[in-house]
Amino acid sequence: MSADQTIEDGPLTPQAVLEELEQERQQTERELREIDLLLDQSKSEVDKLTQRNATINAHLQQIESQIDELPAADIRVAYEAALEAQQRLVVMRGQMEKLASDRAHLEHQLQIYKKVLEAGQETAAPAGDGRSQQSSIEVMTQAQESERQRLSRQMHDGPAQALSNFILQAEIALRLFDVDQEQARHELNNLKDSAAGTFQKVRDFIFDLRPMMLDDLGLVPTIRRYVSHLAEKTGTEMNVSVTGSERRLEPYVEVIIFRVVQELLTNPALHNQATSVKVQLDIAERQVRASVEDNGRGFDPGSLPDEAELTIKALRERMEMLGGTFELDSAPGSGTRFQMVIPVEPVSSALSGD
């Protein structure tokens, strides 16, 4: 049971909250020790594979010096063995990078726990305010760290891994060029296709981080474009409807609404087996109402997975900080509907473009 789950079970004193955070800190330290052990084991394996690759490369150099005397089949077998060994080395190095990334994430999270615990021990706040403040800090911190970890893993498993493969494919193509030009041409075509696919993934990643059209065109066109792209990517039917005044809002409001809609659309735990998703925006003079509704299996809001529960808490905290509301309506077998309402001030004519 996580600290935020325990906090929600009933009223707790500030001291009890600090005790829960201390348990989380200890758990993080245990996970760090486990990762350190895995890193040591992976490093040992990488060292062995590096030595093996050095031996194989020396063998390849010997083959290249006798290339006119050896059968093409033997040469191909040697290069295929070298390719397999290099691929294993790339995979192991990638695993080490991921472990190092996870370790950095846990280390950062551990430092945050320590700072929160120190601040909590020094602050003499009323019991109710202390509990609420500590709960809010923990929810927001874990949500931010979870997002950083997701982005780090996405970068590692996508562009970073692809770039490692590019280097490997280019090296193989160069070695094959004087031996089997047709095979070398095939490797280069594969490299070209991989580069094109990776380029699209990088563009998607950049859009997820910060869509430029949000600054240039505003909230509505950006959500429409994002939903269209996501529907094409996932094969799920998605529609956007807009009512009210389709106008520009304050930049921070547009960013927050887009991020909430983005999170709701991309969290699979919130749309179990949904085949249709509807996004609705109502932009009134004094408030913006946004909803995301699906026809999935639905769920019991009281028994969400930890990650989904953390997401919902973080989104609700974000809305409440802006004076808005965030509501969840779902039940097993009846789909799911999320709705948020954010108060806004009427924008100036310069901002709305009139």
Buried (B, 14 or more C-beta within 10 A) or exposed (E): EBBBEBBEEEEBEBEBBBBBBBBBBEBBEEBBEEBEEBBEEBEEBBEEBEEBBEEBEEEBEEBBEEEEEBEEEEBBEBBEEBBEBBBBBBEBBBBBBBBBBBBBBBEBBBEBBBEBBEEBEEEEEEBEEBBBBBBBBBBBBBBBBBBBBEEBBBBBEBBBBBEBBBEBBEBBBEBBBEBBEEBBEEBBEBBEEBBEEBEEBBEBBEBBEEBEEBEEBBBBBBBBBBBEEBBEEBEBEBEBEBEEBEBBBEEEBBBBBBBBBBBBBBBEBBBBEBEBBBBBBBBEEEBBBBBBBBBBBBBEBEEBEEBBBBBBBBBBBBBEEBEBBBEBBBEEEEBBBBBBBBEBEEBEEEBEEE
